[in-house]
Amino acid sequence: MRAAVYERHGAAADVLRVDDIDRPEPGPGEVRVRMELSGINPTDWKSRSGATPRPVDVFQVPHHDGTGVIDAVGEGVNASRVGQRVWTFLAAAGRRWGTAAQWSVVPARQAVPLADSASAELGACLGVPAMTAHRCLFADGPVEGKNVLVAGGAGAVGHFAIELAKYYGARVVTTVSGPQKAELARSAGADLVVNYRDADAADQVRAFAPQMDRIVELALGANIDLDLAVSGPQTHLVDYAAEPADPVLPVRRCMNANVTLRFILLYGVPAAALDRAAADISAAAAAGALSPLPITRYPLDEVVAAQQAVESNAVGKVVVEIP
């Protein structure tokens, strides 16, 4: 089969290539997916580059997310799943068979049924971003009737945090850096969009609601002043991304606000929480409540350029078309 592979960490142009390798076979509890689209996330290029190194078992097929059709199942998996359209999550976590290949093998629970009404593009956009967004929103309970602040509402996690929060009954305000990103956030359904560079950004958020119940944060150090300005004893401030330099927390101000801080890395989220997230995301997708980000497509043979685009902070979602 044709697959993107790397055997060592380094720059995309130095270590990543497309090659012919043997097609994998599903083992017990696994399914094999004939991939259609492979979605790229920042975690994929960070793993490949060595920024967040993980051991390479002879070779690594990159990318966690994608969409395709199950064409074979291993022992213990119901044969009725053959022919099922699915989206995947964490395909390459501790495994060599990522989604940037004609076939990928994943544990059956990590190939999630995709509604017929949902596009392949949406399926390829889910995985890491939507699962992360779900954990940020629901780790501390339901969001129905809650006020939610989503930092970076035009990014992948922010996009799905807005849509999932709205679908499950929250009121949502989001912050962005400019008009183009503001339009993306509005199209996702945010009730209020604020440019975080505005001098009165905190006042705009407090006019929406005096206190946020959830804050979904991607840059804790940069945004802590705004976050604390709209926080209180009921606020759960959840950070899912690391900045180049670790922030210094204003501990006394955090104490004064009585804010609860939570940190999330998807690889360590308990399996039961991941399964719940997959079910909730699939339900929202089937209901038409989720939408893909603007898509930039690359053929598999241009996977190096595709990863470089994500590494350069391309707006929207970059996907690789699998031949």
N, C-alpha and C positions, 0 to 999 in steps of 0.2 A: 504494500500500500504506500501511497505518498503521504509523507508526514514532515512537519517541521521538527527538528531535533537539535539539541546541543549536548555536548559531553563535558563541558567545563563552563565556569562562570566568566563573563566578560561582556564587552560591547556587542550589540546585536550583529553588527557587520562582521565581527571577528569570530563569533562562536555559533551563530544560528544559521542553519541551512535547511533546505528541503531535500529529502532523500527517499529512496525506496527501502522500506523495512518490512519485516514480517508482520502480517495482520495478527493482532492479539486474539486469544480465545478466552471467553468468560469462564472463571472458576466458580466454585460454590458461592452462592449468594450474589453473583455479579450478573450484569447484563452487558452486551456489546451494542454500541450505538453507531449506526452509519451516520456520520456527521454531515450536516448541511451548512451550518454557520458556526464559527468559533468566535466568541467575544473576548476582547482583551481588556484587562484591568491593570491599574498601576502595580498591583502585587505581582503580576506576571513578569513585567520587565524587571522589577526589583529582585525577584528570585533568580532570573536569568543573569542579571548583571553582577550578582553577588552582594548587592546592598542589603538584602535580607537572605543570606545564603542558606540553602537547604541541600543536603547531600544529593549528589547525582548518582543514581544506580545504573552505571554503564552509560545510559543516555537518558535524556528527558524530552518528552513531547510536551510543550508548554500549553498553558491556558486552562483555566478551570471551567469556564462557562461556554455553553453552546447549545445548539438545538439540532435534533436529528430524529431518527427512527430506530427503535430497537430491532435488531435483526437476528439476535441469538441470545439465549439465556443459559446460565450455569445451573448446576444442581441446586435444588431447593427454591428456585424461582419459577413461578407459575408460567407455563408456556404460553398462556393467553397474552402475555405482555409482548410477544413477538408482533411486530407491526405497529406498536404503540408509538405515537409521536410524543417526544419528551424534551424537557430542558434539563440541563445538568448544573450541578454546583460542586465546587471543590474537587473537580476531576483529577487534578494533578497534585493534590495534597498528600504527600507521603507515598505517591504512586508515580510510575513513569508515563502512564497513558493519559496525557492531557487531550484537549479537544482539537488541537491544530493538526488534525490528521483525518484520513478518510474513515477510520474507525477508532473509537475509544472504548475502553472497558472500565466500568465504574461499579461500585456497590449498588445494588438495585435501588436502595432508598435515595441515592444521589442522581437517579434518572427519574424526574418527576413528570407525570403526565401533563401534556400541554393541550389546552382546550382547542378544539377545531377552529373556534372563532378567533384565536390568537395567532398573530403572524409569527413566522420564523424569526423575524427581526426582533420582536418583543422577547421571544424565548431566549435568544442569544444575549439580550440585555439584562436578564434577570440574574440568577446566580449570586455572585459576590455582592453587587450593589444592593439588590433588593433584600437579600438575607441580612446584610449589615443594617440596612435601614429598619427592617423589622425588629431586630434585636435592640437597636437604639430606642425604638418607640415602645416596645412591649416588655422589656426585661423587668420593668417595675409596675406592671399591671396594665389594664385596658386604658385606651385613650379616649373613649367615648365621652364627649362633653368636656374634654380637656383643651387647654390652650397650649399649642406646640410651636416652638420657634425652631426653624430649620436653617442652619448656617449653610451658605453655598447652595441655594436651591436650584441652580442650573447644572450642578454636577450630577453624576450618576446616582450616588447614594442620596443626595438631596432631592433629586427628582422623584425617586421612589418613596422617600420618606414623606414628601408632600402627598403623593397619590395614596399611599397606604393610610396615612393619618386621616385624610379626608374620607376615604372609603369606610374607615372604621369609626367615624363620627367625631373627629376632632375639628377644632378651629385652628387654622394654620397661618402663621406669618413667616416669611422667609427673607433672608438677606442675600444680596447679590452685589456685584461691583460695577454694573453698567447696564445700559438700555437693552443690548442684545440678550444678556443673561436674564434681565428682568422679564422679557417676553417669554423666554423658555419657562421661567418659574410660574408666570401667570397661566400659561397653557397647561401646566401640570395641575392647576386648580388652587393655588395659594390664595387665601382670602386677602392678604396684604403682602406687598413686596416692598422692601426697604433697601435703599442703597446704604450699605454699612459705612460708607465714607461720608455720608451726610452728618453735619455737626449735631443735628437733632435726632439721630437714628434711634437712640434710646427713648426719646419722647414719643416718637412715632409708634414704637412697639408698645409703650405703656398706654398710649391712647387706644390701642387695639385691645389690650388687657393689662391690668396693673401688674400681674405676675404670670410668668410662664410656668406651666406644670411640667413640661418636657422641653429640654433644649438639646437638639441634635447637632453636635459640634465637630468640625473638622480641623480647626486651628485654635486650640484652647489658649495658647499664649497671646495670639494676635487679638482674640475676641473676648478675653476674660472681662474687660471693663464693661463692655456692652452686656455680656451674659449676666454679670452680677447686678447690673443696674435694673434688670428685669426679673431677678430671682427673689425667692422667699422660701419660707419653711416647707412649702409643698413642691419645690422645684427639684427635679432630677436632671442634672447636667451630665450628658453622656458624650464622651469623646471617642471617636473611632479612628483618628488619624494622628500620626506623629509628625511634628514639625522638625526641621533640620536641627534646631537647638531646643533642648528641653525647656519648657517655660518655668518661671519662678512663680509659684502660687502665692497670692496675697492671702495668707491664711486667716488673718484677723477679719478681713472682709468676707471671706467664705463663712467664717463662724457667725459673723453678724447677720448674714443672709440665711443662716441655717440650711444652706444648700447641700444636697446630696450629690457627690461626684461618683460617676461610674466610667470605667474604661473598657473598651471592647476591642478584641481581636478575633475575627471570625474563626480562626483555626482552633481556638480554645473554647468556643461556645459548646455547652453540653449537647449531646446528640438529640435529646428530647426537645430542646429548644429549637434546634435546626429543623427537626421534623415538623414541629408546629409552624415554624416560619414558612416552610415549603408548602404546607397545606393552606395557610392563610394567603400566601402570595398566589397560589394557583386559583383559589376561590376568587380573589380580586381580579385576576387576569381573565377568568372565565366570565366574570360579570362585566367585562369591558372597562374596568376602573383603572387599568394600567396601560401605559403607552410607551412605545420605544422612544429613546432620545433620537435626535437627528443622527442618521447613520452615514458613516463613511466606510465604503467597502474596498477591500483589497483581495486580489486572488492569492491563493496559498503560496504561489511562487514569489510573491512580494511580501512575505511575512516579516522580513527585516524592516522594510519601510513602514509596515503597519505598526510594529512595536515601537519604532522610532517616533511615529506620530503620537502615540499614547505617552511616550516619555517626554515629548515636547508639549504636553498638556492640551492636546486637541480637544476642541469643544464638541460635545456629543459623544457618540459611541463608535468605536472602530471595531469592525468585524472582518473576519477572514472568510472568504468563500471557499468551500471545500469542493474540489472537483469530483 
